[in-house]
Amino acid sequence: MVRGGFDLSGDLRIEHDPIYESIFPLVSLRQVGMRPKLYARVARFEAALDSKARSSNKSWTNMAHEFGYYDQMHMVHDFADFAGGNSNEYAKPDEKAFSGTD
């Protein structure tokens, strides 16, 4: 974790606190309900889905690169983990909703 402040000259002063860095994941787990890396994955995935919903003409490959995924396969894994499917299923309308059957 980085702590900082401004010195008298107005320059930013940054200090690393190794004790806080070691307990930060535990504090995050208690306060947020997930570890920092998982939270970052979820936030990135939600941002990508939101962007895709607003501009559906973008390809999933472009979305993966825009949101900092190493490659499209990493985004595919996040789809499986967080949405329980894949991007092709997300893009299709729910056919049951239109067919009138359950």
N, C-alpha and C positions, 0 to 999 in steps of 0.2 A: 504494500500500500504506500502511496505517496502522500506525504503531508507537506504543506508549504505555507508560505506567507510572503509578504513583501518586506524587504529590508529598507533602511532609511533612504537609500538612493532610488527606490521605486522598482528595483529589479526583483524578479520572482526568485524566491529561495525555495528549493525543494529538498526535502529530507526523506530518506527511506526508513521505515520503521519495521525491522525484521520480525519483531514480536507480533505486530498487528498483521503483517503479511501472512504469518503462519496460522493465525486464528480467523482470518477473514472468511475462508470457505465455510467454517463452522457458524460464524455469525450470519453469513448469507443464507445458509441452510435453515437456521432458526427463524430469521426475519422474513425471508422471501419464500422459503419452502423448497428451494433447489440450490444447487451449487452454482457458482458464477459461470462456469463454462456451459452448463446446461441452459442457464438463463439466457446467455448470449446466443446460443443456437436457436432457442425458441423465439427470441426477439427478432433475429435475422430472418427466420422462416416466416413469421407473421408479417414482417415488412415486405418480404418478397411476394407473399400471397396477396397482400393489399395492393401492391403495385401492379401485379398481374390482373387483378380484378378491375383496376382503373384503366389499364391499357392492354386489352386481351390480344392485340395484334403482335405483341412482343413474343419472341420465341422463349422457350424455357432455358435454352442455352444462354441467350442474352441476359435473361433474368439471373441465372446462376453467376455469371461474370459481374453483373452490375452490383450484386449484393455480396460479393467477396467470397463466393464459394471457390474452392480450388479448381473444381471441374463440375460438370453436370451430375456426375455420379454421386458426389457428396450431397447435392440437393435431393437426388432421388432417395438417398438413405434418410434424409430428414423427412421427406414425404412419408416414407414407410413408418418411421418412428412416431411422427406427430399427427399425421392425417390418416394413418391406417390404410393407405393405398398408394397410388402413383399419380403423377401429374396428368396422365391421359384420362384417368377417371375423374379428376377434379375438373377438367375442361369440359366434360360432357354434361349436358343437362340430365337430371334424374328422370329416366324414362318411365319409372313407375308413377311419378307425379302426373304425367300426361296420359298414361294409358287407362287410368281409372280402375286399375286392379291393385290388390294388396300383395 
